[in-house]
Amino acid sequence: MATVTLEYCGMEASGRNVTEAKKEAARKLQSAMHGSYTPTILAYRGYAILIYREPQYEWHTRLIADPERGIVEGPVYGSQEGDRETAEIQARRHLAQLGWQHEDRFEVPTILAPHDRAGLSSFRFWVGFQLAYRVARGNGLPDCEAHEWACDHPVTA
């Protein structure tokens, strides 16, 4: 079946015909008018991420500060589910990894939300990999082999 894609009042939409595509665009425009557009900045150990909403694309996160490079225009990471809460959880997880230092070991970063159990679990696994990878590289394994070894032998708390 053929699909018509058009831009109507600045909103791209598709449908079986022009009428259906315009109805879809109108539905998207109506949806875009509801909810909050208030941006948020989360910061941790010199890194900062902006959380913001765009009408057509929902919530995004973007790295805006890095302690080594200062103010940056990092890549945009969209929220898969398009909601503010998901975008904030993703930003907190990203900041936890960016700000992690080897000497922190398994210490839980303050930026992670305490109710984000999946994030805490994922972070601990990620740290275990980082610690194992460092051991493997210290033992002389090249990058690819160290990566493979660390995947099979993550350090646990």
Backbone as CSV, one residue per row, in Angstrom:
resi,resn,N_x,N_y,N_z,CA_x,CA_y,CA_z,C_x,C_y,C_z
1,MET,0.834,-1.167,0.000,0.000,0.000,0.000,0.890,1.245,0.000
2,ALA,0.550,2.228,-0.813,1.306,3.469,-0.926,1.071,4.334,0.309
3,THR,2.089,5.087,0.682,1.990,5.987,1.827,2.350,7.397,1.372
4,VAL,1.595,8.363,1.834,1.865,9.768,1.545,2.550,10.366,2.762
5,THR,3.696,11.018,2.541,4.406,11.720,3.609,4.431,13.195,3.240
6,LEU,4.094,14.041,4.196,4.066,15.480,3.933,4.443,16.247,5.186
7,GLU,4.671,17.539,5.000,4.891,18.432,6.127,3.712,19.383,6.159
8,TYR,3.039,19.426,7.302,1.840,20.234,7.451,2.006,21.107,8.680
9,CYS,2.009,22.406,8.495,2.213,23.364,9.601,3.498,23.059,10.366
10,GLY,4.538,22.655,9.644,5.838,22.381,10.256,5.985,21.004,10.869
11,MET,4.967,20.162,10.761,5.002,18.821,11.347,4.963,17.783,10.223
12,GLU,5.956,16.899,10.231,5.993,15.830,9.237,5.089,14.693,9.680
13,ALA,4.335,14.138,8.709,3.434,13.037,9.023,3.195,12.201,7.772
14,SER,2.703,10.987,7.995,2.412,10.062,6.903,1.012,9.493,7.071
15,GLY,0.442,9.051,5.946,-0.860,8.412,5.966,-1.142,7.735,4.640
16,ARG,-2.290,7.070,4.558,-2.657,6.374,3.317,-2.911,7.342,2.171
17,ASN,-3.328,8.580,2.522,-3.572,9.610,1.518,-3.294,10.964,2.165
18,VAL,-3.465,12.046,1.411,-3.158,13.380,1.922,-4.033,13.712,3.136
19,THR,-5.293,13.379,3.082,-6.203,13.672,4.196,-5.748,12.971,5.475
20,GLU,-5.415,11.682,5.366,-4.951,10.922,6.542,-3.619,11.474,7.059
21,ALA,-2.718,11.862,6.158,-1.430,12.421,6.569,-1.631,13.745,7.301
22,LYS,-2.551,14.594,6.812,-2.840,15.863,7.491,-3.472,15.627,8.861
23,LYS,-4.342,14.642,8.972,-4.936,14.306,10.272,-3.855,13.851,11.250
24,GLU,-2.905,13.059,10.762,-1.798,12.600,11.616,-0.940,13.780,12.065
25,ALA,-0.670,14.709,11.141,0.104,15.904,11.487,-0.637,16.731,12.538
26,ALA,-1.942,16.881,12.375,-2.740,17.637,13.345,-2.712,16.956,14.709
27,ARG,-2.784,15.616,14.731,-2.706,14.882,15.993,-1.349,15.107,16.665
28,LYS,-0.275,15.083,15.879,1.059,15.318,16.420,1.195,16.751,16.946
29,LEU,0.637,17.714,16.225,0.687,19.105,16.678,-0.067,19.280,17.996
30,GLN,-1.229,18.663,18.093,-2.011,18.754,19.323,-1.236,18.137,20.488
31,SER,-0.612,16.995,20.248,0.184,16.333,21.278,1.366,17.198,21.711
32,ALA,1.975,17.891,20.730,3.138,18.729,21.026,2.788,19.933,21.893
33,MET,1.536,20.336,21.890,1.124,21.504,22.665,0.892,21.185,24.138
34,HIS,0.854,19.925,24.494,0.598,19.527,25.883,1.907,19.186,26.591
35,GLY,1.920,19.356,27.882,3.084,18.968,28.677,4.078,20.093,28.848
36,SER,5.133,19.785,29.538,6.160,20.761,29.887,7.274,20.819,28.846
37,TYR,7.842,21.997,28.702,9.023,22.186,27.865,10.186,22.726,28.692
38,THR,10.074,22.690,30.003,11.102,23.242,30.874,12.359,22.372,30.805
39,PRO,13.477,22.942,30.350,14.718,22.158,30.279,15.344,21.980,31.665
40,THR,16.218,21.003,31.775,16.922,20.719,33.024,18.390,20.473,32.689
41,ILE,19.267,20.884,33.584,20.690,20.566,33.441,21.089,19.736,34.653
42,LEU,21.671,18.572,34.397,22.230,17.726,35.456,23.746,17.801,35.345
43,ALA,24.420,17.916,36.473,25.876,18.011,36.475,26.463,17.028,37.482
44,TYR,27.633,16.488,37.115,28.336,15.553,37.994,29.810,15.555,37.614
45,ARG,30.652,15.896,38.586,32.105,15.871,38.438,32.601,16.595,37.174
46,GLY,32.061,17.753,36.935,32.516,18.581,35.820,31.820,18.311,34.499
47,TYR,31.015,17.274,34.428,30.234,16.980,33.226,28.836,17.538,33.427
48,ALA,28.212,17.977,32.357,26.828,18.453,32.441,26.062,17.983,31.215
49,ILE,24.828,17.599,31.447,23.936,17.159,30.375,22.667,17.994,30.428
50,LEU,22.269,18.489,29.273,21.025,19.238,29.118,19.924,18.270,28.721
51,ILE,18.785,18.362,29.397,17.602,17.568,29.056,16.572,18.573,28.540
52,TYR,16.113,18.378,27.322,15.181,19.334,26.730,14.193,18.626,25.811
53,ARG,13.115,19.324,25.496,12.059,18.755,24.668,11.910,19.546,23.379
54,GLU,11.719,18.826,22.300,11.388,19.428,21.012,9.996,18.939,20.624
55,PRO,9.186,19.792,20.018,7.807,19.398,19.715,7.681,18.108,18.902
56,GLN,8.469,17.964,17.885,8.303,16.810,17.010,9.045,15.576,17.514
57,TYR,10.080,15.771,18.311,10.947,14.650,18.649,10.982,14.302,20.131
58,GLU,10.134,14.927,20.915,10.056,14.650,22.347,11.339,15.018,23.088
59,TRP,11.699,14.260,24.149,12.793,14.616,25.046,14.126,14.089,24.541
60,HIS,15.153,14.916,24.737,16.514,14.576,24.328,17.476,14.876,25.470
61,THR,18.653,14.283,25.379,19.749,14.650,26.269,20.946,15.004,25.402
62,ARG,21.724,15.969,25.869,22.909,16.408,25.127,24.003,16.790,26.119
63,LEU,25.199,16.240,25.918,26.348,16.620,26.732,26.701,18.063,26.408
64,ILE,26.785,18.919,27.440,27.087,20.333,27.199,28.344,20.815,27.923
65,ALA,28.904,20.005,28.834,30.135,20.395,29.520,30.952,19.152,29.842
66,ASP,32.242,19.305,29.690,33.209,18.228,29.912,34.387,18.870,30.636
67,PRO,34.873,18.297,31.757,35.942,18.959,32.514,37.236,19.154,31.728
68,GLU,37.476,18.322,30.724,38.692,18.462,29.921,38.528,19.444,28.770
69,ARG,37.320,19.492,28.195,37.093,20.333,27.015,36.276,21.580,27.300
70,GLY,35.745,21.712,28.517,34.915,22.865,28.852,33.528,22.717,28.251
71,ILE,33.003,23.819,27.741,31.674,23.801,27.120,31.785,23.072,25.795
72,VAL,30.885,22.125,25.584,30.912,21.333,24.348,29.508,21.276,23.748
73,GLU,29.461,20.902,22.507,28.183,20.616,21.865,28.227,19.147,21.487
74,GLY,27.954,18.329,22.486,28.025,16.895,22.301,26.866,16.374,21.478
75,PRO,26.905,15.085,21.183,25.836,14.484,20.387,24.510,14.482,21.145
76,VAL,23.428,14.452,20.399,22.087,14.393,20.975,21.713,12.933,21.148
77,TYR,21.214,12.595,22.319,20.728,11.252,22.594,19.235,11.362,22.849
78,GLY,18.427,10.750,22.019,16.983,10.804,22.196,16.524,9.823,23.247
79,SER,15.428,10.145,23.879,14.810,9.228,24.815,13.984,8.238,24.020
80,GLN,14.247,6.969,24.164,13.564,5.957,23.370,12.058,5.991,23.570
81,GLU,11.614,6.267,24.752,10.180,6.285,25.019,9.613,7.697,24.905
82,GLY,10.466,8.669,24.688,10.008,10.018,24.462,9.517,10.778,25.672
83,ASP,9.696,10.265,26.886,9.206,11.009,28.045,10.360,11.586,28.862
84,ARG,10.034,12.578,29.668,11.036,13.292,30.454,11.736,12.370,31.459
85,GLU,10.978,11.531,32.142,11.558,10.657,33.158,12.601,9.714,32.552
86,THR,12.290,9.129,31.408,13.235,8.228,30.743,14.490,8.985,30.327
87,ALA,14.317,10.192,29.797,15.469,11.004,29.397,16.347,11.330,30.607
88,GLU,15.731,11.650,31.737,16.510,11.980,32.931,17.262,10.758,33.463
89,ILE,16.624,9.609,33.467,17.294,8.381,33.912,18.488,8.084,33.012
90,GLN,18.305,8.207,31.705,19.406,7.981,30.776,20.542,8.965,31.022
91,ALA,20.210,10.226,31.265,21.235,11.247,31.518,22.004,10.938,32.794
92,ARG,21.305,10.536,33.851,21.964,10.200,35.117,22.909,9.008,34.946
93,ARG,22.468,8.002,34.214,23.319,6.827,33.962,24.565,7.219,33.169
94,HIS,24.379,8.062,32.179,25.504,8.506,31.358,26.497,9.312,32.194
95,LEU,25.996,10.226,33.014,26.880,11.017,33.870,27.638,10.152,34.864
96,ALA,26.986,9.119,35.390,27.650,8.218,36.339,28.865,7.563,35.682
97,GLN,28.714,7.140,34.433,29.835,6.514,33.732,30.902,7.537,33.351
98,LEU,30.475,8.695,32.871,31.448,9.724,32.488,32.292,10.156,33.682
99,GLY,31.670,10.299,34.850,32.376,10.792,36.026,33.100,9.735,36.836
100,TRP,32.914,8.458,36.486,33.538,7.382,37.251,35.055,7.447,37.130
101,GLN,35.734,7.178,38.238,37.198,7.095,38.263,37.589,5.753,38.867
102,HIS,38.703,5.206,38.430,39.122,3.872,38.839,39.124,3.703,40.353
103,GLU,39.573,4.714,41.046,39.648,4.600,42.508,38.269,4.582,43.174
104,ASP,37.220,4.936,42.456,35.858,4.856,43.000,35.420,3.407,43.198
105,ARG,35.972,2.535,42.388,35.594,1.127,42.367,34.065,0.987,42.341
106,PHE,33.430,0.351,43.288,31.990,0.101,43.250,31.157,1.112,44.044
107,GLU,31.765,2.217,44.434,31.017,3.253,45.145,29.900,3.779,44.233
108,VAL,28.699,3.838,44.756,27.551,4.279,43.956,27.611,5.797,43.780
109,PRO,27.611,6.262,42.541,27.662,7.705,42.300,26.399,8.403,42.808
110,THR,26.557,9.573,43.364,25.422,10.316,43.892,24.453,10.747,42.798
111,ILE,24.889,10.787,41.557,24.027,11.231,40.454,22.987,10.175,40.084
112,LEU,23.249,8.905,40.403,22.265,7.867,40.082,21.068,7.979,41.018
113,ALA,19.879,7.860,40.456,18.663,7.926,41.265,18.558,6.657,42.106
114,PRO,18.317,6.779,43.412,18.244,5.604,44.288,17.168,4.601,43.873
115,HIS,16.089,5.071,43.264,15.007,4.170,42.852,15.294,3.480,41.514
116,ASP,16.399,3.845,40.855,16.755,3.262,39.553,17.559,1.980,39.771
117,ARG,16.883,0.926,40.201,17.572,-0.342,40.502,18.252,-0.928,39.277
118,ALA,17.600,-0.847,38.135,18.205,-1.372,36.902,19.475,-0.591,36.574
119,GLY,19.446,0.719,36.797,20.624,1.548,36.550,21.758,1.222,37.499
120,LEU,21.437,0.991,38.758,22.459,0.631,39.746,23.097,-0.707,39.396
121,SER,22.268,-1.671,39.027,22.767,-2.992,38.649,23.642,-2.902,37.404
122,SER,23.166,-2.172,36.415,23.915,-1.988,35.169,25.243,-1.282,35.441
123,PHE,25.219,-0.279,36.323,26.435,0.450,36.650,27.457,-0.464,37.318
124,ARG,27.011,-1.295,38.251,27.930,-2.218,38.925,28.566,-3.193,37.929
125,PHE,27.771,-3.694,36.990,28.313,-4.592,35.970,29.335,-3.852,35.112
126,TRP,29.005,-2.611,34.718,29.907,-1.802,33.905,31.231,-1.558,34.634
127,VAL,31.161,-1.256,35.939,32.379,-1.054,36.732,33.194,-2.344,36.768
128,GLY,32.518,-3.483,36.970,33.231,-4.766,36.982,33.990,-5.004,35.695
129,PHE,33.371,-4.637,34.574,34.059,-4.757,33.282,35.257,-3.814,33.235
130,GLN,35.078,-2.551,33.638,36.174,-1.574,33.595,37.375,-2.042,34.412
131,LEU,37.104,-2.567,35.609,38.180,-3.039,36.477,38.892,-4.251,35.863
132,ALA,38.116,-5.180,35.314,38.707,-6.365,34.682,39.505,-5.975,33.448
133,TYR,39.000,-5.044,32.666,39.685,-4.597,31.454,41.042,-3.987,31.815
134,ARG,41.062,-3.206,32.882,42.318,-2.578,33.300,43.348,-3.643,33.724
135,VAL,42.868,-4.670,34.417,43.766,-5.774,34.807,44.320,-6.457,33.558
136,ALA,43.444,-6.745,32.601,43.865,-7.437,31.382,44.895,-6.623,30.609
137,ARG,44.651,-5.321,30.486,45.617,-4.466,29.774,46.936,-4.408,30.548
138,GLY,46.838,-4.359,31.890,48.041,-4.345,32.728,48.850,-5.621,32.588
139,ASN,48.173,-6.710,32.239,48.858,-7.986,32.022,49.341,-8.137,30.586
140,GLY,49.239,-7.075,29.798,49.808,-7.080,28.455,48.887,-7.515,27.329
141,LEU,47.637,-7.780,27.615,46.732,-8.173,26.529,46.424,-6.964,25.640
142,PRO,46.390,-7.174,24.312,45.995,-6.073,23.424,44.510,-5.743,23.614
143,ASP,44.095,-4.613,23.108,42.753,-4.081,23.340,41.643,-5.100,23.106
144,CYS,41.568,-5.694,21.932,40.473,-6.622,21.625,40.464,-7.826,22.559
145,GLU,41.627,-8.387,22.834,41.701,-9.541,23.728,41.364,-9.149,25.170
146,ALA,41.797,-7.963,25.574,41.479,-7.476,26.924,39.976,-7.267,27.060
147,HIS,39.360,-6.755,26.032,37.911,-6.542,26.037,37.188,-7.882,26.174
148,GLU,37.601,-8.845,25.385,36.975,-10.175,25.432,37.173,-10.812,26.811
149,TRP,38.379,-10.716,27.349,38.676,-11.305,28.644,37.841,-10.639,29.746
150,ALA,37.741,-9.311,29.694,36.984,-8.566,30.709,35.500,-8.920,30.653
151,CYS,34.983,-9.180,29.469,33.572,-9.585,29.337,33.329,-10.910,30.030
152,ASP,34.300,-11.805,29.936,34.173,-13.141,30.536,34.546,-13.196,32.014
153,HIS,35.289,-12.182,32.502,35.798,-12.191,33.882,35.563,-10.858,34.596
154,PRO,34.343,-10.335,34.621,34.151,-9.044,35.299,34.421,-9.170,36.802
155,VAL,34.983,-8.114,37.351,35.231,-8.056,38.793,33.887,-7.834,39.482
156,THR,33.687,-8.456,40.627,32.447,-8.243,41.376,32.757,-7.570,42.699
157,ALA,31.774,-6.902,43.226,31.967,-6.152,44.482,32.135,-7.093,45.651
